[in-house]
Amino acid sequence: MTKLRVAIIRQKYRSDGGAERFIEHMLKALSTAQLDLNIITRSWQSTADYNWHVHICNPPNLGRLSRERGFARAARDYWKKERFDIVQSHERIMGCDIFRAGDGVHYVWLEQRARIASPWQRLRDTLSPYHHYILQAEKEMFNDSSLRAVICNSEMVKRDILRCFSLSAGKIHVIYNTIDTQLFRPASDANRYAMRQRLQLPDSATVLIYVGSGFKRKGLQAAIQALAPSNRYLIIVGQDKKVAYYQQLANQLNCLNRLRFVGVHQDVQPFYHAADALLLPTLYDPFPNAVLEAMACGLPVITSTGCGGAEFITDGQEGFICDALDINTLNHAIMAIPALSANSSLGKAARCKIETYVPQRLAQSLTSLYQEIILHR
């Protein structure tokens, strides 16, 4: 039987990039299916050794806007030449069969960002050629007749697309991210103790963890402001160009001694094992992997209404949900989180909620979608 040739489009792979890690997880899940898997990319640095093919499209560029336009043109030319059976793009490129909206809707992100931007920053975003290009590319792609399906990783993103574009709801498929529950597991007492010793965290303290790079979008400022009046500790896993700003903020709020900035780590699980809950008041995030990882490790989650992962949380059962900028409610949620050693009911409920979202489920959903598209082509 001839294998179905599937092309996956993503500009680059970064080890701490949630969208890129999803693609690698997806490719691993699909490797057992009868598919010829291809990646069209500018740069792919994964060390995973699986049976998929990487095609480099890296035209010269003169900056961010030039990079976006150049890659879109080169990727489209390549997939047309190769005549793949299905083209699934994770970038906003007109002409693909399937678009996975892993980065959400750019217009909605700009709406949310405007809530924390200065008047000058809002004006700059309005006049930005880059944002104009992304908004136009998104519009052209959603209006293109060759688009057969859109994959969203949350109902939130589906609602955003339906609000912003004239797209049939029947074309939109919500396929949640997956988690390896055998890899991500609750901590043993020994692991928890060892990691807390390493991070100089009191064994009796209630510790939260924040995971994500791009601190402004992921809500680190709100997390620090909400944590400051409490006696809680916070582990911060991730990177940002302005990390010194957040350290200075914590110092001004007299809580820097309770924060641990640990940078980017490919293996985040040991840090989850030192924590009692995930704190991620992200401004706009379709569905961060950190939510599933933390829940699989038996941690309740405090997150925002702008996070697709909130769909896995019933307030007060697997964690807490509030507006990303509601510092007072965030503080109440932080104080409502007990140490796991004292009460693990929230954490157990969190793990139970995600146990069926395994890679096999993702593979089945995607292959069914591919077959449906081929059948009705």
Disulfide bonds with the S-S distance in Angstrom:
none
